[in-house]
Amino acid sequence: MQPGDRAFLTGLFEAAVAAADPVAALRPHMPARPAGRLVVIGAGKGAAQLARAFENLWSGPVEGVVVTRYGYGAQCRHIRVLEAAHPVPDAAGLAASAALLDAVSGLGPDDLVVALICGGGSSLLPSPPEGLTLDDERALNVALLASGAPIGVMNAIRKHVSDIKGGRLAVAAHPARVLTLVVSDVPGDDPAEVASGPTVPSPVTLDETMAMIRNRGIVLPPAILRHLVQAGEAPRPTDSVFDGHETRVIASARLSLEAAAARAEAAGVHAVILSDAIEGEAREVGLVHAALAREVARRDQPFARPVVLLSGGETTVTLRNPAGRGGRNTEFLLAFAAAVDGVDGIAALAADTDGIDGSEDNAGAFADGSSAARMRAAGADPMAALQANDAWGAFDAVGDIFAPGPTGTNVNDFRAILLR
């Protein structure tokens, strides 16, 4: 990696994260003061920072509760911040779900609920329906995480196995009006998909969900399957209980990628946004990005150097080794590194914008054309690591882990490939 490349790529990541800054994202969307109470609820990896920003921007009385991942909390004056486990739910998440439902109970038509929703909320809000337990919901999450299914399929299943997701939290707030402000971490920015839409109903039916499970061959715990066979429909967007509610996406991968592109252009490097909604198996997506990077490096096609290729979205990992270390961004980058082995002039960063990528404490990693050779020299064969889902181990062996810590926001995957 050339001198300055790592700093350049880090600067692009920081620009992407700054574009989703809670204060800047919330400011244009602050509501008018209601005649009754204002109750703030929220869930996700950046929920505490959103709650703190809301308090700083709000001049009237406010109350409420939000839940975030352990270690992601922030100090608020009036809004209670709870922490729970992610990506597999725990008892603290169960208590947090109950606290959010309690916070919106007994409200009237003059009251306003502001829901601050961002990525990670699905795991942070376990609320199993009657007949199921927290262990059942934990088993569901483990099965979904190992399935390689895209986030839309996961959330379609989750909302049918919950008493809080799929718009049910908004139903509990009736007859209060609900304003949902979403920091999107899903391809396409459908607010019903973020955190499985606790306040935003999805049009996906139970029959459609069962077809997804069959067509993808997803193996679910028996108790979950029994529940789905007997479950009723989740709330529908056309239900009158949602009349007067409003939903706004206040930050997204597209806006963050545009900010990173502007930073690159200001530094004299042309930027191309490939897509903000890339899905698929992380290692396969890595191979496609590598093929494009090789074409640019060797032939200046389809883009002339210098150029930085930017992309976002949410890839998935089909877990082959339950003891594997890493996440989808490090697995993407390990496949990428193996595929550009020996190619000069390439430097890349792949990271999760919330600061944590999977099982370890890193957001992602750096790679270049020498990464695979350096891994082999350090005793960490990249292809063996890829098969073992141990991308973290491979990058850690060569000192290329990227660990900025929790960022306070979440607009999903960030990938930047620089070609000098």
N, C-alpha and C positions, 0 to 999 in steps of 0.2 A: 504494500500500500504506500503510495507516494506521500511525502511529507505534506501535511495539511488536509489530506483526504478525510481522515477520521473526524477532524474538527469541522470540516465542511458538512459531512453527513450528519453529525450531531446537531449542527446549526439548523439543518432542514427539519430534523425531528422536533427541535425546540420551537421552531416556527409553527409547525403543525399543531403542537400541543397548545401554544399560546393562542391560536385561532379559536380554540375551544375553551378559553379561560372563562370560568364561571361568571365573573362580574360582567365581562364584555358580552357574553352570550345572553345573560339574563336582562341586562339593562333595557333593551328595546321592547321587552315583553312583560314588564312589570304591570300587574293589573290595577284597575281603579279600586279604591277602598270600598269594601262592601258595607251594606247597612248593618249586617250582623257580624259574626265572628270570622276571622281569617285563620284557617287551619292549614299548616304546611305538612305534607307527608312526602316521603321519598324513599327510593331504594336504588342501590347501585354502588359501584366502586367510587364514583365521584359525588355521591349524594350529600355527604357531610360538607364538602366544599361548596356545593350549590346552595345548601341551607345557610351556610355562613354568609355567602354572597347575597342571598335574598335578604337576610337580616340587615346587612349593611346598606342595602338599597331601599329598604322599606322604612317608612316613617311612623307607621301606626302600630297598634297592638298586633301581636302575632303569637301563635302557639303551634305545637305540633311535634312530630317525631319522624326521624329518618333512620334508615339502617344502611350500614356500609360494611365493607370487609374488615376483618381484624387488621389493625395497623393503619387504616385509612381514615380514621376519625379526624375531626376538626372541632375546635371550641366554638360553641354557639351560646348566645345569651338566653334565648327563650325556647329554641327548638331543641328537643332532646335527641341526642345522637347515640344510637345503639350500634354495636358491632357484632358480626356473626361470621360463620365460615363460608368460604368460597374456594373451590367450585362444588364441594359436596356439602349439603346443608347440615346444620347441627341444631341442638336444643336452643341455642341463643337465637337462631333464625326463627325457630318456631315461636319463641316469646316475642320476637320483633314483629312477626306477622300479626300476632294477637294485639300488640300495642298499636299498630297502624289501624287495624279494624276498630279498636276501641276509640282511637282518636277521632274517627269520622262518624261514630254512632251518636244518635240523638240530635243531629243537626237539622236546621230548618231551611226554608227557601231563601231567607235573607243571608245565609252563611255562604262563604266561598272556601272551597278546598283547592289549594294549589299543590299539584303532584309534581315533584321533581324526580324524573325517571331517567336512569342511564344504565349502561351495560353492567351486567353482573347481578342485576336484581332478581333474576329467576332463582338462582341458588340461595340468595339471601332471604327469600320469602317463602319458605316451606309452609304449607298449610294443607295437610292431607285431608281429604273429605272423609265423612263417616265410613268406617270399615277399613280404612287404611291408617298406617302409622308413619312416624318420622322415618323409621327404618325402611319402610316401603318407598318413601320418597327419595331417601338416600340411594337405595338400590336402583331406582329409576334414573337418577342423575348419573350414577356410575355407568349404567348400561348405555345411556345416551352419549356420554363422553367417549366411550369406547367404540361406538357404532360408526363413527365417521359421517353421520348424517348432517346435512346442512342445518344452520340455525333455525330456519323457518320450519323445518320438519320437527326439530326438537321442541320448539315452542308450541307448535300445534298439539303435540302430545302433552306437554306440561300443563297447558291451560285446561285440559280436560281431566287433569288429575290434581285439582287444586280448589280450595275455597277462597282464594284471593286473586288469582291470575285471571286473564281473559276478560277483564272488565269488572270482575266481581267486587273489587275494592271500591270502584265508583258506585256500584249498585248499593253497597253498604252505606255510602254517604248520602244517598237520596233522602230528602228532596233538595239537598244543597247542590249548588252549581259546582262543577269541577273544571278547573283549568289545568291541563297537563302540559308541562314543559319538558321536552325530550332532548337529551343529548344522544344522538343515534350512533349505535355501534353495529348496525346491521346493514348488509347490502340492500340498496334500494330505499333505505330510510323509512320503512313502514313503521309508524309509531306503535302499532299493535304487536310488533315483533320484539321491541326493546323491552327487556326484562319480562317477557311473556305478557306484556300489556296489562298490568294490574288495574289500570283505570281506562284502558282503551280496548274495546271489544274487537275481536277478529271475525271476519266473515267465514273462516275455515270451519266447515261442519265436522261433526263427529264421524260421519261416513267417509268424508274425505280424509280425515286423519287416519282411520283404520286402513284405508286404501294405501296411504303412504307407508304405513308400517308393513303391510303385506308386500308391496312392490319393492321395497328396499331390503326386505328380509331382516328387519330389526328385531333382535331378540330381547324381549322385555320380561321382567320378573312376572311369575304367574299371578301374583296378587294384583298387579297393575293391569294385566290383560283381563282378568275377571272383572275388575272395576269398569274398564272401558266398555266391555260388552254390555254392562248394565247402566252405564252413565247416561244422563240426559244431556241435551245440548247446552253448551256454554252460552252466556248472553250474546245476543246478536246486535250488530251496530244499529239496526232499525228499531230496537226496543225503545219504547217511549221514555224509559228511565234515563236515557242518555240525551234527551232533548235539552238544548241549551248548553251542553258541555262543549268545551273547546280544546283542541289539541294543536300544539305548535312544535315543530322541530327547530331547536334553537342553536344546535351545533351538530356537525356531521363530518364524515370522512371527506366528502367533496370540498367543503369549505377549508378543511385543514390541508388537504393536498394543494389547493390553490394558493394557500399561504406559503407552503413550502416551495412551490414553483416560483412564486414571486421572490422569495429569498435567493433562490438559485440564479434567477435572471439578474438580480441586482449584483450578484457576484460574477457576472459575465459567463454563466453556464446556461445554455438553453435547456429548458425543462419540458418534458412531455409527460402528461398524465395519461397513463394507459387505461386505467379504469379505477373507480372508487368502489366497485361492487364485485370484486373477483371472489369466487367461491371455488370449492373443489378440494381434493386431497392435497395437503400442503406440499408434499414431496413432488407431486406431479406439476403443481403450479410453479415450483422452483425450477423444474426442468424446462418449462416453457419460457420462463424469464431468462434462464441461462442461454437457451437457443437464440433468443432475441439479442441478448448482450453479445454473444459471440459474433453474430452477423454484423452488429455495429462495430465491434472491435476490429474485425478483419476486413470489412468491406465498406464501412461507412453507410450501410443500408439497414433499415429504411430511414435512419437518422444519422446526420453527420456529427462527428465529435468536434468539440466537447459537448456532451449532453448528459443529463441525468434523467433516468426513467423512474417515474413515481407511480405507485399503485397502492390501493387499499382494498378493503373488503373483509371477509372473514373466511379463511380456509379452515379445514378440519383435519384431524389426525385419526386414522384408524389405529387404535392401540394394539400393537402386536406383543408388547412386553409391559405388563402392569407395573413393573419396577422401573420403567424408563424415566429419564430425567429430561425436562425441557418443555416445550410447548410448540404451538403451530408455527410461530415465526422462526424459532431456532431450527425446527425441522425443515421448513421451507429453505432456509439459508444453507443448511448442511447439504441438501440435495443440489442446490445452486452451486455451492463451492466445489462439490465433486464434479459437476458438469462443466465448470470453467477452469478446471485444473490445468495450470501451465499457460493460461491466456493472460498476456500482459495488459495493463491499462484499465483494469476493472476493479472497482471498489464498491462494496455494498453494505447497507445496513437494513436489517429487518427487525422490527420491534413492535410491541403492543403499546398503544398510546396511553394506557393506564399505568404503565411502568412495570407490569408483571406479566410474564409470558408462561403460563402453565404452572409446572410444579415447583420451580425454584424462585429465587428472588431477583432474577434479571428480567429486563424488558425484551431482550433479544440478543443480537450479536452482530459483529462485523465480519466481513469475508472479502477475500480478493483471490486472484489467480494462484497465489501461493498457499492458500489455506490448507488445501488437501494434502500437499506435500509436507507442510509443517506439522499437520496432525499425525501423519504416518511416522515422521521423525520422532514425535513425542510419544509414540506407542498407542495412538488412538486412530485406528483405521476408520476413515470416514464412512465407507460403505457398511462395515460391521456395526458402527455406531448408529447408522441410519436404520438398519434392520432391527436393532435393539431399542429403537426410540430413545437413544441417548445422545441427542444433539447437544444438550448442555455439557455433557462430559467431554465431547469432542472439542467444542469451542473453549471450554475452560482449560483444557490441556495446552492450548496455544495462547492463552491470555486475551482472547477476543470477545469475551462476554461484555455486553452492554447493560449496565445496571444503574440507571439514573434514580431509582426509587419511585415511590408512588407519585403520580403527576397531579392527581386531583380531578382528572377528567377521563373520558374513555370514548374515543371515536374509532376504535378497533385497530386493525393492522395498518402498519406504515412500512412501506418498502421503498428504498431509494437505491438505485444502481447508477453509479457515476462511471462514465467512460471518457477518459482524458484523450 
